[in-house]
């Protein structure tokens, strides 16, 4: 897990969409999809429920979002 992956996850969570998160990150959507899937493997839980209308955070995703934001704030300081 790296900081970039956490940034992608937070952007996807905030936007409610992998493609919108990718646009905000200014990277290709497939790169964000791969990063989020790898993050899910790393933490051992589904973080997002995917649907044609976007994504919703699972309980694990909501928990990780709180911690990911905290980590990103610490890295930015």
C-alpha positions in Angstrom: 0.0 0.0 0.0 1.3 3.4 -0.8 0.2 7.0 -0.4 -0.9 7.3 -4.1 -3.2 4.3 -3.7 -4.8 5.9 -0.6 -5.2 9.2 -2.5 -7.0 7.3 -5.3 -9.2 5.6 -2.8 -10.2 8.8 -1.1 -10.9 10.5 -4.4 -13.1 7.6 -5.6 -15.0 7.6 -2.2 -15.5 11.4 -2.4 -16.7 11.3 -6.0 -18.8 8.2 -5.7 -17.3 7.0 -9.0 -14.0 5.4 -10.1 -14.0 7.4 -13.4 -14.7 10.7 -11.6 -12.0 9.9 -9.0 -9.6 9.2 -11.8 -10.4 12.5 -13.5 -9.7 14.3 -10.2 -6.4 12.5 -9.9 -5.7 13.2 -13.5 -4.9 9.6 -14.3 -6.5 7.0 -16.5 -9.5 5.2 -15.0 -7.9 1.7 -15.4 -5.0 2.7 -13.2 -7.3 3.7 -10.4 -9.3 0.5 -10.8 -6.2 -1.6 -10.5 -5.0 0.4 -7.5 -8.3 0.1 -5.7 -8.5 -3.7 -6.4 -4.9 -4.1 -5.1 -5.8 -2.1 -2.0 -8.8 -4.4 -1.4 -6.5 -7.4 -1.7 -4.0 -5.8 0.7 -6.6 -5.1 3.4 -8.4 -8.3 2.8 -11.9 -6.8 2.4 -14.1 -5.2 -0.2 -14.0 -1.5 0.1 -16.5 -0.5 -2.6 -19.8 -1.8 -3.9 -19.7 -1.2 -7.6 -22.8 -0.6 -9.7 -23.5 1.0 -13.1 -24.4 4.2 -11.2 -21.1 4.5 -9.3 -19.7 3.1 -6.1 -20.7 3.0 -2.5 -18.4 2.4 0.4 -18.8 -0.8 2.4 -18.4 -0.8 6.1 -14.7 -1.6 5.7 -14.4 1.2 3.1 -16.0 3.7 5.5 -13.5 2.7 8.2 -10.5 2.9 5.9 -11.7 6.3 4.5 -11.4 7.8 8.0 -7.8 6.4 8.5 -6.8 7.1 4.9 -7.7 10.8 5.3 -5.7 10.9 8.6 -2.7 9.4 6.9 -2.9 11.8 4.0 -3.1 14.8 6.3 0.0 13.6 8.2 1.9 13.1 5.0 0.9 16.6 3.8 2.2 18.3 7.0 
